[in-house]
Amino acid sequence: MNASRVPPPGELVATTLLEYLQHDNRPTFIIDLADANNINKDLAFSFYNEAFSSCRTYVALTTIHAAKESDNLLNAFHSWIVQRGDELYDDRHFQDVSWSATTLQKRWRIISGTPIVASSLNACSIDHHISDNALLYNSRKATKETLPLVPMAPSPYQRLVDEFDWGSSTLGPIVSWPKALKEIAKSVICNSKPVGVFWGPERIVIYNAPYAELIPSFHPQQFGRSMKTDFPYWDTYELVCQEVETTMKTVSYAAQPGPLMERNGSLHETYFSYDYIPLFDDGGKVQGIYYQVTEVTGEVLSRSRMTSLLRLSSVASRATDQKTLWKNVLHVLEDGKEDTPMISIHTVGEQMASISSQVHGDQAATTGEWLCQGSVGWPESNLATSNVLNLTSARGYAPFVQKSLESLEPVVLRSSDGGQVAALLEGCQYKGVACTSLVICPLQLSSGIAVGSLGIVLNPVRPYDDDYKHFVRVMARQIEDALKLAVFLEAQEELLKQTILQAQVEQYSLSRQLERSIEKARESDLRFFNFAKQAPVGIYVLNPDGSIQFANDAWLKLIGISKEAVANNSLKPWLATVHPDDLQNVHQQWQSLKEGISSALHEWRVLRRSESNNSQPDVAYLRSAAYAEVNGDGSLKAVTGITIDYSIEVAHLRETNAKMEAALEAKRAQENFMDMVSHEMRNPLHAIIQCAEEAEDLLDQLQKAHKAASPLSIITQKCSAAIDTILYCGGHQKQLIDDVLTMSKLDSNLLTISPVPACPGSLIRQVLKMFESSMRASGIESFVQLEHSHLLMDTQKTVSIDPGRALQILINLVGNAVKFLADREKKELHISLAASVTQSKLPGIKYAPSSPESNNSVGTFPEFPKEEEVYVHFSVKDTGPGLSEEQMDALFTRFRQSSPRTHAQYGGSGLGLFISRQLTELHEGHIGVASKLGQGSTFSFSLKGRKLAPAASNSNSNNLMPSQTLQMSNSETKAPPETQPERPEVSLVGHGVLIVEDNIINQQLLARQLRKHGMEVTCANHGEEALSILKSSTWWNGTSDDHSHESRRQFSIILCDLEMPVMDGKTCVRHIREWQKSGLLHSHIPVFAVTGNARAFLQNALEWGFNDVVTKPFGMKTVLPLIQSYIETDRTEIHEGNDV
């Protein structure tokens, strides 16, 4: 018959989508994407069904406005719910549910979920037995007729269920099952506890994986089969099922013995608790029985063993002699034969008391013959029950007892050992199962001597696990304790007599000792009294009323009172000399002593006059420790203490403080002098470099206008070479100044780390730009390899580090490489950049150890969460002459270079690598080197940073691909490979700049250089003049005398000096930012701090309101890219604003 499509009936057409969703078993809801509240986390459901209202995702979404911002999963799920997309279907997992979304008419978002259940049905509220939501599965992925399961980890049980041939069973194919059977089967399979169902009169069984683990002997052959015909022990269970069908009520059985089950290769007895629950059809008839099983073998065994131990403790503690003890013990162990099927006890016999009193140490009484005190359960004539046991014998039971006595630990013997052990256990059975294990426990007295043994044949159907071992140990310990008590009671009378006699002897001895102690105490008191009188420190004893009970001459002298005051028994005569400013403190201290609180240390001053009584009293500083002796009722009995004079210590401390203040003042003066020298040196050096660059540009233009062979061209070439020398010397002098000032800050603990958002890749481009002319002149080729990942992006600021300090390290390393490559045949410079979330060290790199200088610095790196840490790794590799092991050991130290000839050949201060090491360690990183003579060197360092989310505005930027390499060639014969087009340089033509500089020479030079690059320059001599110019510019939004926009001054950036007369740069930029906040400026204007003071910190400048800092002296190649980057950023922001 061919299937064909016919028009749907009218009733079907009238059926709405909401009707279908309302009856859907899956949690489903609909939101309106046109409703703005849904976007703002205030979800308004247009519809949801009953299944969704019982799902915990409903609670999460209705309370999302109160959820924590750090709940990334919930926020991401909300973003997915409200997203607009052209895809018809979309999937997402959240809270153990697989959610799928469908968008209709680009407005209605329909979300439906399928629980993903591994061990229990917790995704939504599910009825334990029969529920529409018991199990859901993806019908689109069902390819054959199997019992529908939720996604779970593959297992043999899952394969059994999926591959089971239900069509050949009594139940028939799954499609023919009644709905109730399907639902209860799903619930059974996904339950985390051992459960199953008997269905129909044939008792077809379906059970889950946990239940299968309880019946390894019957699984999987019993799954899906009739219990009536296929289970050999069914008769008992059939009676239970019939009782459930008859009573139509749940039938429960607790702690019932189960079948012997094979576990770990042996039979084990089991105990279970059962619940049989009837399952009714629509007519109220029992159509199946749901059963859940709980194995309680461990609980049953624990209760049985605890009962035996309690009885043993009770009867053993009442025994007054050994004979009664062994009778009671054997009686209790015979009743508890489940754990002790066979028992035998041997002891040393009647001489036990004498052995206990005579032998000491960790040993056993192994001499002579031991007696059997009784046995239970053994076969007749077994060697373990012999009445007399000769421990010296090498046959039978004796050698194993000897072994336990030697180790003083229980010894386990197994029939698998063969030989005499197998002979001992021959014929030993329990419930028809042969016994295979025997435990022999030594019995010890309090002295640690083993005087007996306890032999126990273990239950063969119970595993000898930790619980069984603990039971045997505790039982042996109880028998030992009872034996100790019995032995003690037998010898107690004799011991009592000996004790009384010994007590009389000791009483006489103690009386003699007391007499000698009293005599020694008198001598000790006299000795202490004489010492106290002559001691050089003050010693005193005060009565509770403050009068002096005892005081030596040193104390009276320190306090400044006479012996007459002591003789008159005056109250608190020592208060008369206390300094008035310390009098209240002394009163408080005395009150504390009266309350019984001892004083660890107390200091005060006293006034002491000379013998003439006419001069000004001297102030003495005293320190005292006092002990409050109290009576039984807590009242003060006496105060004893010592007093010393520490006036000399105070004088020394004052002198030291004065010297320290003078040293700090001298240090401040030195720092101020360094700042002044830095500023004064950098200003003329800045002018020299600016003039040299300008002259070089003019000579380049002149040389291009004339032929290469003309005399004028030759002259310009010589002038250009001289200018290059000036620039090189100026740069070298600047580097020396920077190194000296950096060292000054290191010595003063002023070097700080100021992390800001940065792009590490741009730092490499900056340093290569700075050395471009030197590398071109030397013919050095440079190669850059940047790792591109979520931690590093070429054009985005993805990490927070101190870019200035990182650039300073790169300048030192690249500068060294350029120097050493100048006279090499192969001139290559490789720079690589990578990042990681953990601090790792590159193999082969010899890292410098941490220096004490960095540990004392105040510039510590700021703290942030561990999960936000990132480590940026830079490597600079060159093809230079390389280093030997001795030379590498000399690196990274102050004023040290790799060898003495390095300075003669290449120059330098020997500070660059030392400073680089300090900066790296301040950044909580490492720096090291790998090198071989003649093979070049590799310097590697890492900096700790903080991960930042990539800026959204740069998401479409052209980034480097992973592990992409850029080549920068500085020779004229080799062009760079076309790996990626370089970003076009931003033109400065037509852009304006405001220069705020009080030094006219520097002002004019900088203005002339910027005009040569097409910029329109406006100059101001100080901050107040700059603010006036700003009011007449296009940035101004306030009232102005000039209302013509065309006549206003236009500039894109401000270069502002920090130190100027009238108004400095710091005050000027604060006014600008205040105008900006109040709306007097229409937008943010970039302002650069230009300073000759190298101590101006970037972080401080940013806090004042500057965008960046440029330190004098600088060349145009340094400042132009910075200006271009801010102009480009400003242009991009304007462009994006227009797009919006």
Sequence and secondary structure as in RCSB ss.txt:
>XXXX:A:sequence
MNASRVPPPGELVATTLLEYLQHDNRPTFIIDLADANNINKDLAFSFYNEAFSSCRTYVALTTIHAAKESDNLLN
AFHSWIVQRGDELYDDRHFQDVSWSATTLQKRWRIISGTPIVASSLNACSIDHHISDNALLYNSRKATKETLPLV
PMAPSPYQRLVDEFDWGSSTLGPIVSWPKALKEIAKSVICNSKPVGVFWGPERIVIYNAPYAELIPSFHPQQFGR
SMKTDFPYWDTYELVCQEVETTMKTVSYAAQPGPLMERNGSLHETYFSYDYIPLFDDGGKVQGIYYQVTEVTGEV
LSRSRMTSLLRLSSVASRATDQKTLWKNVLHVLEDGKEDTPMISIHTVGEQMASISSQVHGDQAATTGEWLCQGS
VGWPESNLATSNVLNLTSARGYAPFVQKSLESLEPVVLRSSDGGQVAALLEGCQYKGVACTSLVICPLQLSSGIA
VGSLGIVLNPVRPYDDDYKHFVRVMARQIEDALKLAVFLEAQEELLKQTILQAQVEQYSLSRQLERSIEKARESD
LRFFNFAKQAPVGIYVLNPDGSIQFANDAWLKLIGISKEAVANNSLKPWLATVHPDDLQNVHQQWQSLKEGISSA
LHEWRVLRRSESNNSQPDVAYLRSAAYAEVNGDGSLKAVTGITIDYSIEVAHLRETNAKMEAALEAKRAQENFMD
MVSHEMRNPLHAIIQCAEEAEDLLDQLQKAHKAASPLSIITQKCSAAIDTILYCGGHQKQLIDDVLTMSKLDSNL
LTISPVPACPGSLIRQVLKMFESSMRASGIESFVQLEHSHLLMDTQKTVSIDPGRALQILINLVGNAVKFLADRE
KKELHISLAASVTQSKLPGIKYAPSSPESNNSVGTFPEFPKEEEVYVHFSVKDTGPGLSEEQMDALFTRFRQSSP
RTHAQYGGSGLGLFISRQLTELHEGHIGVASKLGQGSTFSFSLKGRKLAPAASNSNSNNLMPSQTLQMSNSETKA
PPETQPERPEVSLVGHGVLIVEDNIINQQLLARQLRKHGMEVTCANHGEEALSILKSSTWWNGTSDDHSHESRRQ
FSIILCDLEMPVMDGKTCVRHIREWQKSGLLHSHIPVFAVTGNARAFLQNALEWGFNDVVTKPFGMKTVLPLIQS
YIETDRTEIHEGNDV
>XXXX:A:secstr
         HHHHH  HHHHHHH SS EEEEETT HHHHTT   EEEE HHHHTBHHHHHHHTGGGS TT HHHH
HHHHHHH   S SEEEEEETTEEEEEEEETTTEEEEEEEE  SSS  SB   SSS TTS    GGG  SS     
     HHHHHHHH  GGGSTT  GGGS HHHHHHHHHHHT SS EEEEETTTTEEEE HHHHHH TTTTTTTTTS
BHHHH TTHHHHHHHHHHHHHH S EEEEEEEEEEEEETTEEEEEEEEEEEEEEE TTS EEEEEEEEEE HHHH
HHHHHHHHHHHHHHHHHT  SHHHHHHHHHHHHHHTTTT SEEEEEE  TTHHHHHHH  SS B  SSEEEEEEE
ES  TT GGG SEEETT SSTTHHHHHHHHHHTS EEEEGGG HHHHHHTTT EETTEE  EEEEEEEE TTS E
EEEEEEE  TTS   HHHHHHHHHHHHHHHHHHHHHHHHHHHHHHHHHHHHHHHHHHHHHHHHHHHHHHHHHHHH
HHHHHHHHH SSEEEEE TTS EEEE HHHHHHHT  HHHHHTT SSGGGGGB GGGHHHHHHHHHHHHTT  EE
EEEEEEEE  TTS S  EEEEEEEEEEEEE TTS EEEEEEEEEE HHHHHHHHHHHHHHHHHHHHHHHHHHHHH
HHHHHHHHHHHHHHHHHHHHHHHHHHHHHHS TTSHHHHHHHHHHHHHHHHHHHHHHHHHHHHHHHHHHHHHTT 
     EEE HHHHHHHHHHHTHHHHHHHT EEEEEE  SSS  TTS  EEE HHHHHHHHHHHHHHHHHHHTT S
S EEEEEEEEESS    TT EE    HHHHT S       GGGEEEEEEEEEE S    HHHHHHTTSTT  SSH
HHHHHH   S HHHHHHHHHHHTT  EEEEE TTS EEEEEEEEEEE    GGGTTS    TTEEEEEE SSS  
   SS        TT EEEEE S HHHHHHHHHHHHHTT EEEEESSHHHHHHHHHTBTTB S  S   STTSB 
 SEEEEESS SSS HHHHHHHHHHHHHHTSBSS   EEEEES TT  HHHHHHHT SEEEESS  HHHHHHHHHH
HHHHHHHHHHHHHH 
